[in-house]
Amino acid sequence: MTTSARILVTAATGFLGRVIVDHLAGQGRAVVATGRRARPEDLDPSVGWVVWDCHGTPPASLDAEIVVDCASAIPTFVKRADEMLETNVRLAAAATDVASRNRASLLICCSSMAVYGRPEVDEITDTTPTIPDQVYGLSKLAAEAIWGESVDRGEVGGQISMRLPAVLGRGSRHNFPSGFAEKLAAGAPVQVFNPDGLYNTCVHGADIAAFVGHLIDHPPTGRHAGTIAADQPMPMLRAVEAIAEGMGCRLDPEIKPATMRATTVATGVMRTLGFTPSSVRDTLLRFGQDRAP
Ligand SMILES: NC(=O)c1ccc[n+]([C@@H]2O[C@H](COP(=O)([O-])OP(=O)(O)OC[C@H]3O[C@@H](n4cnc5c(N)ncnc54)[C@H](OP(=O)(O)O)[C@@H]3O)[C@@H](O)[C@H]2O)c1
């Protein structure tokens, strides 16, 4: 079943926002997207576009039954701690405002594994304490509180905070596998730390988009926050070999000892809500194919 609900996606000029918009539009859903820049020329013509920087009162034209919030300052672009916190609180408040004004049935939000900081555990689960070690993680935790309070106030039916690991795809950037693929494509030297340590802190953007589509068709009530990661962790060296295999590139890495503990992620709550993870190998092979030179 595919619902005909009107869906709003924020920050559709960003990597994941665009992946989600393309997926939902491809399913024939009614999508309106926002960005602080002009409409991308190659956007599906069925998608509505509203220029909005998620600042202040949302334009009255932004009516939606479901809101998917992908807007965020990220550490690559915002270096000042106060600016990071202020921006991500403001962006979360703006998306929540749209959802609340529209009495949305569902508010789906992009949080981050950064809310956990660097816990001294072998496996992060939904119940691992959230103790961010960087202001980005702190800002995402603050955003989760703002998104979720819309449900507590009875203004929004259900709210999901996806605590995302490295999200991968054709246009992904600013995470470990994306940087690794860029180096491979350029023929630059690559290093692999802790080659035997288990790795699964990644997900393909297409799997997130499919999950968003599932949530829209099977909307949960209440507020939910949880981990997301690929299935079947594999040693780091095997993982980067899968990227190289997908890209069709030769891999000749410099092997380095571990500098930090290898920590995997178990997906719990999000699985019960319908997230279907691909294996790490399939995720990275697919990503490699996306990035084949
Ligand atoms: N990609 C990952 O590996 C990853 C991992 C964990 C969590 N996440 C989360 O997933 C979401 C999507 O990430 P992404 O990879 O798509 O990042 P991205 O490509 O950097 O997209 C972020 C979007 O937010 C918008 N934005 C940033 N600062 C803004 C501001 N001050 N006012 C208005 N809009 C602003 C950007 O607008 P412009 O396009 O105009 O710059 C962009 O569209 C974010 O919430 C991110 O924290 C991503």
PDBQT file of the ligand as one rigid body, heavy atoms in Angstrom, charges set to zero:
ROOT
HETATM    1  N1  LIG A 301      25.653  11.690   5.561  1.00  0.00    +0.000 N 
HETATM    2  C1  LIG A 301      26.033  11.105   6.701  1.00  0.00    +0.000 C 
HETATM    3  O1  LIG A 301      27.004  10.335   6.722  1.00  0.00    +0.000 OA
HETATM    4  C2  LIG A 301      25.243  11.374   7.972  1.00  0.00    +0.000 A 
HETATM    5  C3  LIG A 301      25.612  10.694   9.134  1.00  0.00    +0.000 A 
HETATM    6  C4  LIG A 301      24.901  10.917  10.297  1.00  0.00    +0.000 A 
HETATM    7  C5  LIG A 301      23.834  11.801  10.293  1.00  0.00    +0.000 A 
HETATM    8  N2  LIG A 301      23.512  12.461   9.156  1.00  0.00    +0.000 N 
HETATM    9  C6  LIG A 301      22.389  13.410   9.196  1.00  0.00    +0.000 C 
HETATM   10  O2  LIG A 301      21.581  13.214   8.056  1.00  0.00    +0.000 OA
HETATM   11  C7  LIG A 301      21.038  14.457   7.626  1.00  0.00    +0.000 C 
HETATM   12  C8  LIG A 301      21.361  14.675   6.170  1.00  0.00    +0.000 C 
HETATM   13  O3  LIG A 301      22.780  14.739   6.026  1.00  0.00    +0.000 OA
HETATM   14  P1  LIG A 301      23.464  14.905   4.600  1.00  0.00    +0.000 P 
HETATM   15  O4  LIG A 301      24.529  13.903   4.479  1.00  0.00    +0.000 OA
HETATM   16  O5  LIG A 301      22.438  15.001   3.554  1.00  0.00    +0.000 OA
HETATM   17  O6  LIG A 301      24.171  16.333   4.798  1.00  0.00    +0.000 OA
HETATM   18  P2  LIG A 301      24.287  17.545   3.776  1.00  0.00    +0.000 P 
HETATM   19  O7  LIG A 301      24.462  17.059   2.385  1.00  0.00    +0.000 OA
HETATM   20  O8  LIG A 301      25.341  18.469   4.351  1.00  0.00    +0.000 OA
HETATM   21  O9  LIG A 301      22.856  18.246   3.873  1.00  0.00    +0.000 OA
HETATM   22  C9  LIG A 301      22.525  19.090   4.936  1.00  0.00    +0.000 C 
HETATM   23  C10 LIG A 301      21.423  20.012   4.466  1.00  0.00    +0.000 C 
HETATM   24  O10 LIG A 301      21.144  20.942   5.507  1.00  0.00    +0.000 OA
HETATM   25  C11 LIG A 301      21.113  22.248   4.970  1.00  0.00    +0.000 C 
HETATM   26  N3  LIG A 301      21.597  23.226   5.927  1.00  0.00    +0.000 N 
HETATM   27  C12 LIG A 301      22.781  23.232   6.572  1.00  0.00    +0.000 A 
HETATM   28  N4  LIG A 301      22.899  24.331   7.332  1.00  0.00    +0.000 NA
HETATM   29  C13 LIG A 301      21.757  25.037   7.141  1.00  0.00    +0.000 A 
HETATM   30  C14 LIG A 301      21.286  26.282   7.661  1.00  0.00    +0.000 A 
HETATM   31  N5  LIG A 301      22.013  27.015   8.511  1.00  0.00    +0.000 N 
HETATM   32  N6  LIG A 301      20.065  26.726   7.262  1.00  0.00    +0.000 NA
HETATM   33  C15 LIG A 301      19.321  25.990   6.388  1.00  0.00    +0.000 A 
HETATM   34  N7  LIG A 301      19.727  24.805   5.871  1.00  0.00    +0.000 NA
HETATM   35  C16 LIG A 301      20.936  24.336   6.251  1.00  0.00    +0.000 A 
HETATM   36  C17 LIG A 301      22.043  22.208   3.778  1.00  0.00    +0.000 C 
HETATM   37  O11 LIG A 301      21.677  23.245   2.880  1.00  0.00    +0.000 OA
HETATM   38  P3  LIG A 301      22.539  23.561   1.544  1.00  0.00    +0.000 P 
HETATM   39  O12 LIG A 301      22.247  22.413   0.601  1.00  0.00    +0.000 OA
HETATM   40  O13 LIG A 301      21.982  24.855   1.075  1.00  0.00    +0.000 OA
HETATM   41  O14 LIG A 301      23.962  23.612   1.981  1.00  0.00    +0.000 OA
HETATM   42  C18 LIG A 301      21.802  20.826   3.229  1.00  0.00    +0.000 C 
HETATM   43  O15 LIG A 301      20.731  20.833   2.315  1.00  0.00    +0.000 OA
HETATM   44  C19 LIG A 301      21.583  15.516   8.568  1.00  0.00    +0.000 C 
HETATM   45  O16 LIG A 301      20.672  15.716   9.618  1.00  0.00    +0.000 OA
HETATM   46  C20 LIG A 301      22.832  14.871   9.117  1.00  0.00    +0.000 C 
HETATM   47  O17 LIG A 301      23.176  15.380  10.396  1.00  0.00    +0.000 OA
HETATM   48  C21 LIG A 301      24.184  12.268   7.995  1.00  0.00    +0.000 A 
ENDROOT
TORSDOF 0
